[in-house]
Amino acid sequence: MARHQGSSPTGVFSAVKQLVKGIELIAHRITLIENKLQTLQQANQALAKRWRAKKTRIRAGGALSIEDAQVLIDERDASTQQSGGRSAKGGTEEARPATQRHCRGCSKTGHNVRTC
C-alpha cells in the first residue's frame, strides 16, 4: 500500500468496472433463467391439471362393487365366446400343433439366419 499512495487509481476503477459488468451479466442470465423456470412451471401445472382431469373423469363413473365387476366380466366373456369361437384368453378353441422355428435363409430347423 505504501508504494501505491502516489499512483493513480485507474487500475482500481477498471477492476471495479469489470466487476460491475460481470455482475450485470449474471443478473441478466438470472432474469432469463427465472423467466424460463416460470414458463416451465406453468407448463407442468397445465399437464398436471390435464392428468388430474383424466383421472377424475374416470373416477366420476363411481366405484364398482365386486358383484358388479363380476357381472361385467361374465358378460364380456359370454359375448367373446359367442362371436368368432374365441376363448376368454384370446386364442382359438381348437389348438393347432406347435410349429418348429426355422432359418429364413435355408429353411432348416435348429438355427436362425444369424447363425446360419
Contacts in CASP RR format, 6 or more apart in sequence:
PFRMAT RR
TARGET T0000
AUTHOR 0000-0000-0000
METHOD contacts of the structure
MODEL  1
MARHQGSSPTGVFSAVKQLVKGIELIAHRITLIENKLQTLQQANQALAKR
WRAKKTRIRAGGALSIEDAQVLIDERDASTQQSGGRSAKGGTEEARPATQ
RHCRGCSKTGHNVRTC
64 72 0 8 1.000
77 88 0 8 1.000
80 86 0 8 1.000
80 87 0 8 1.000
80 88 0 8 1.000
80 90 0 8 1.000
81 87 0 8 1.000
81 88 0 8 1.000
85 92 0 8 1.000
85 93 0 8 1.000
86 92 0 8 1.000
86 93 0 8 1.000
87 93 0 8 1.000
100 109 0 8 1.000
100 110 0 8 1.000
101 109 0 8 1.000
101 110 0 8 1.000
101 112 0 8 1.000
102 108 0 8 1.000
102 109 0 8 1.000
102 110 0 8 1.000
103 109 0 8 1.000
103 110 0 8 1.000
103 111 0 8 1.000
103 112 0 8 1.000
103 113 0 8 1.000
103 116 0 8 1.000
104 112 0 8 1.000
104 113 0 8 1.000
105 113 0 8 1.000
105 116 0 8 1.000
106 116 0 8 1.000
END
